[in-house]
Amino acid sequence: MLAGTAVLGGLLSLAPVSPAAAAPVAYKNCTALHKSFPHGVARPGARDKVSGRSKPVTTFRVNKAVYDLWCPARP
């Protein structure tokens, strides 16, 4: 069993997490994925590349497990 951590009001809490709860959800398609992650999913350290005066997108969700499930071939 894995232990999850949460910080609430300055207190650290360790709670057991089952492997099934820790596994990423397998979405049926991209539309279903975007309902949970409207601005997309990225790996840790990801940055949006923009040109000109455009501002980079920063509202995507960083979730390595979901990203790896949906983009296994990308380095």
C-alpha positions as CSV (number, residue, x, y, z in Angstrom):
1,M,0.0,0.0,0.0
2,L,1.2,3.5,-0.9
3,A,1.0,6.5,1.4
4,G,-0.4,9.8,0.1
5,T,0.4,13.1,1.7
6,A,-1.7,16.2,2.2
7,V,-1.0,19.5,3.9
8,L,-4.1,21.0,5.4
9,G,-3.8,24.1,7.6
10,G,-0.1,23.5,8.1
11,L,-0.5,19.9,9.3
12,L,0.9,17.0,7.3
13,S,-1.4,14.0,7.0
14,L,-0.4,10.6,5.7
15,A,-3.2,8.5,4.4
16,P,-3.1,5.0,2.9
17,V,-3.9,5.0,-0.8
18,S,-4.8,1.9,-2.7
19,P,-3.0,1.1,-5.9
20,A,-6.3,1.3,-7.8
21,A,-6.9,4.9,-6.5
22,A,-3.3,5.9,-7.4
23,A,-3.6,4.6,-11.0
24,P,-4.5,7.2,-13.7
25,V,-7.9,7.0,-15.3
26,A,-8.1,5.5,-18.7
27,Y,-10.2,8.0,-20.7
28,K,-12.3,6.7,-23.6
29,N,-11.1,9.5,-25.9
30,C,-9.5,13.0,-26.0
31,T,-12.9,14.6,-25.5
32,A,-13.4,12.7,-22.2
33,L,-9.8,13.6,-21.2
34,H,-10.5,17.3,-21.8
35,K,-13.6,17.2,-19.6
36,S,-11.2,16.5,-16.7
37,F,-8.3,18.5,-18.0
38,P,-9.7,21.4,-20.1
39,H,-6.3,23.0,-20.8
40,G,-4.5,19.8,-21.3
41,V,-2.0,17.6,-19.4
42,A,1.8,18.0,-19.3
43,R,4.9,16.5,-17.8
44,P,6.7,18.1,-14.9
45,G,8.8,21.0,-16.1
46,A,6.7,21.6,-19.3
47,R,6.5,25.0,-20.8
48,D,4.4,26.4,-23.6
49,K,6.3,27.6,-26.7
50,V,4.9,30.7,-28.2
51,S,6.0,33.2,-30.9
52,G,5.5,36.9,-31.2
53,R,3.6,38.7,-28.4
54,S,1.5,35.7,-27.4
55,K,1.6,34.8,-23.7
56,P,2.4,31.2,-22.9
57,V,-0.3,28.9,-21.7
58,T,0.2,28.1,-18.0
59,T,-3.2,26.6,-17.1
60,F,-2.5,23.1,-18.2
61,R,-2.4,20.4,-15.5
62,V,0.9,18.7,-14.6
63,N,0.3,15.0,-14.2
64,K,3.0,12.7,-15.3
65,A,1.0,9.5,-14.9
66,V,-1.9,10.7,-17.1
67,Y,0.6,12.2,-19.7
68,D,2.5,8.9,-19.9
69,L,-0.7,7.0,-20.4
70,W,-1.8,9.2,-23.3
71,C,1.5,10.0,-24.8
72,P,3.7,6.9,-24.3
73,A,5.9,7.5,-27.5
74,R,6.9,11.0,-26.7
75,P,10.3,11.5,-25.0
